[in-house]
């Protein structure tokens, strides 16, 4: 029995370690993607150098369905949350779910909000702004200095991808109740953010490194807010696999 408890404790600590270190791996990949030239290599597949244009910028699938439709999807989630929050406040037997509802809203909103702030304090341009792809701005990376006279860009991190990656908070909602299906909440957020992000890359709005940075922000926001709302979970996770 004692050996079983020790195994569970070790599994729980490994779980916590992965939650903290996986975003660090993503940060490293984002830097490599930007400084190795992978960013440029990848988006160049979606640029028509012969006609000097991005043919998919206004494509119905990437612009109307995924970009505009994704914004409507996020608003729909807000309405669903509002309906659920009203329900748990109207029914006494659901009162215990109020706190997790508030966590879900705050975590899902704070990630995109911080991404928006980041876009206004960094200087990275969208691919479609660059001289490399028919624009007028030089290609500069995150730690490069903005050339004299050049306006700062506002493409980093990726804003639209945040509308998908913000739902990493679902993983922690299910984790609170030790739901074995919590991995599906994580997969949903990752897949939605990936679809939103790749669609913007195809349109010429972002590089892959922009989306990786967005995922890191949303991941850490969801995780640390979870432990802020439920501080006892640090010990609980360390003691259970």
C-alpha positions, 0 to 999 in steps of 0.5 A, a space after each residue: 500500500 505504501 509503495 502504491 502511494 509513493 508511485 502516485 506521488 511520483 506520478 503527481 509530481 511528474 504531472 506538475 513538472 510537465 505542466 510547467 516545462 512543456 511551455 518552456 519547450 514551446 518557447 524554445 521552439 518559437 525562438 528556433 522557428 524565428 531565428 532558424 528561418 523556419 518562419 519565413 520558409 513556412 509562410 512562403 508556401 502561401 505567397 504567390 511570388 509571381 503575382 506578388 500577393 497572398 492568394 488566400 488572404 480573402 479566401 472564403 474558408 480562411 477569412 470568412 469561415 475560420 477567421 470571422 466564424 471563429 470570432 462568432 464561435 468565441 462569442 457563442 462560448 460567452 453566451 453559453 457560459 453566461 447561461 450556465 452561470 445564471 443556472 448555477 446561481 438560480 439552483 442551490 444544488 449547483 452553487 458549488 460550481 460558481 467558483 469554477 465557472 468564474 475561473 473558466 471565464 477569467 482564465 479564458 479571457 485573461 489569456 487573449 487580453 495579455 496577448 492583446 497587450 503584447 501585440 501593442 508593446 512588441 514590434 513584429 510585423 505580419 508576413 504580408 507587411 514585409 518587403 520579402 512578401 511584397 510589403 514595405 517593412 523590413 523583416 525584424 525578429 523579436 530581439 532585433 531593433 526597429 529600424 529608424 523611421 519604421 513604425 512598430 508592428 503589432 503582429 506578435 503574439 497571434 491574436 486570433 489563435 488566442 481565441 482557441 488556445 484560451 480554452 486550455 482552461 477547460 483542461 483545468 476545469 475537468 482536472 478540478 473534478 479529476 475527470 478522466 476526460 480532461 485530456 479531451 478539453 486540452 485536445 479541443 483547445 489545442 486543435 481549435 487554436 491550431 486551426 485558427 493559427 494555421 488559417 492566419 498563417 495561410 492568409 499571411 497574417 502570422 508566423 508559426 512562432 507567433 502562435 507558439 508564443 500565444 499558446 504559452 501565454 494561454 497555457 501559463 495563464 490557465 495553469 497559474 490562475 487555477 492554482 490561484 483559485 485552488 491553492 490546495 491543488 498544488 499539494 493534491 496533484 503532488 500526492 495523486 497521479 
